């Protein structure tokens, strides 16, 4: 698991507010999440990937995990208007993903 040394867990009560906005002069959404200790800004493509992962799991009768990984897609592969860098499904099995990340959740109080 990459980059887990500084993982922060946020509960719903840690979120102060969420703001979605298309900034002046831009065409795509930015999502600002205000936590008690910091603010993060996500681009529309990242929010779309999070929504896809959420829907893939909660709307499926058995699915328990999905992993999206950063992938560079050439113009000949990606849809018109999509960025070169996308988060797309990894090739790992659901069991592999669950086994790796359950260790993280079992070692914390989330």
C-alpha positions as CSV (number, residue, x, y, z in Angstrom):
1,X,0.0,0.0,0.0
2,X,1.6,3.3,-1.1
3,X,1.6,6.5,0.9
4,X,-0.1,5.2,4.0
5,X,2.3,6.6,6.6
6,X,0.3,9.9,6.8
7,X,-3.2,8.6,6.3
8,X,-5.9,10.7,8.0
9,X,-9.4,9.3,8.7
10,X,-12.2,11.8,8.6
11,X,-15.6,11.1,10.1
12,X,-18.7,13.0,9.0
13,X,-18.5,15.3,12.1
14,X,-15.0,16.3,11.0
15,X,-16.4,17.9,7.8
16,X,-17.4,21.5,8.3
17,X,-18.8,22.1,4.8
18,X,-18.5,21.0,1.1
19,X,-18.6,23.6,-1.7
20,X,-19.0,22.7,-5.4
21,X,-18.1,25.5,-7.8
22,X,-17.1,26.1,-11.4
23,X,-14.6,29.0,-11.1
24,X,-14.9,31.9,-13.4
25,X,-13.0,31.2,-16.6
26,X,-13.1,27.5,-16.1
27,X,-15.4,24.8,-17.5
28,X,-15.1,22.1,-14.8
29,X,-16.2,21.7,-11.3
30,X,-13.9,22.1,-8.3
31,X,-15.1,20.5,-5.0
32,X,-13.8,22.1,-1.8
33,X,-14.0,20.0,1.4
34,X,-13.5,22.0,4.5
35,X,-12.3,19.9,7.4
36,X,-11.6,21.1,11.0
37,X,-7.9,21.0,10.3
38,X,-7.5,21.6,6.5
39,X,-9.2,22.3,3.2
40,X,-8.8,20.1,0.1
41,X,-9.8,20.9,-3.4
42,X,-10.7,18.1,-5.9
43,X,-11.0,18.5,-9.6
44,X,-14.1,17.2,-11.4
45,X,-12.4,14.2,-12.8
46,X,-11.3,13.1,-9.3
47,X,-14.9,13.6,-8.0
48,X,-16.2,11.6,-10.9
49,X,-13.9,8.7,-10.1
50,X,-15.0,8.8,-6.4
51,X,-18.6,8.7,-7.5
52,X,-18.0,5.8,-9.9
53,X,-16.3,3.8,-7.1
54,X,-19.1,4.6,-4.7
55,X,-21.8,3.6,-7.2
56,X,-20.0,0.5,-8.3
57,X,-20.0,-0.8,-4.7
58,X,-23.3,0.4,-3.2
59,X,-25.4,-0.4,-6.3
60,X,-24.0,-3.9,-6.8
61,X,-25.5,-6.8,-4.8
62,X,-22.1,-8.4,-3.9
63,X,-19.2,-6.0,-4.8
64,X,-17.2,-4.9,-1.7
65,X,-14.2,-3.2,-3.2
66,X,-13.0,-1.4,-6.3
67,X,-9.6,0.2,-7.0
68,X,-9.0,3.0,-9.5
69,X,-5.4,3.8,-10.5
70,X,-3.9,6.7,-12.3
71,X,-3.5,6.0,-16.0
72,X,-2.3,8.1,-18.9
73,X,-4.6,7.7,-21.9
74,X,-3.6,8.7,-25.4
75,X,-5.9,10.8,-27.5
76,X,-6.7,7.8,-29.7
77,X,-8.1,6.0,-26.6
78,X,-9.8,8.5,-24.5
79,X,-13.2,10.2,-25.1
80,X,-13.2,13.7,-26.5
81,X,-12.9,16.3,-23.7
82,X,-11.4,13.9,-21.2
83,X,-8.0,14.6,-19.7
84,X,-5.0,12.5,-20.5
85,X,-4.6,11.4,-16.9
86,X,-7.5,9.4,-15.5
87,X,-8.4,7.2,-12.6
88,X,-9.4,3.8,-14.2
89,X,-10.2,0.4,-12.8
90,X,-7.1,-1.6,-11.7
91,X,-6.6,-5.2,-12.8
92,X,-6.5,-6.4,-9.2
93,X,-9.2,-8.7,-8.0
94,X,-11.7,-7.7,-5.4
95,X,-10.2,-10.1,-2.9
96,X,-6.7,-8.6,-3.4
97,X,-8.0,-5.1,-2.7
98,X,-10.0,-6.2,0.3
99,X,-7.0,-8.1,1.8
100,X,-4.7,-5.2,1.4
101,X,-7.0,-2.5,2.8
102,X,-8.7,-4.5,5.5
103,X,-5.3,-4.5,7.3
104,X,-5.5,-0.7,7.4
105,X,-9.0,-0.6,8.8
106,X,-8.4,-3.3,11.3
107,X,-5.4,-1.4,12.7
108,X,-7.4,1.9,13.3
109,X,-10.5,3.0,15.2
110,X,-12.6,4.1,12.2
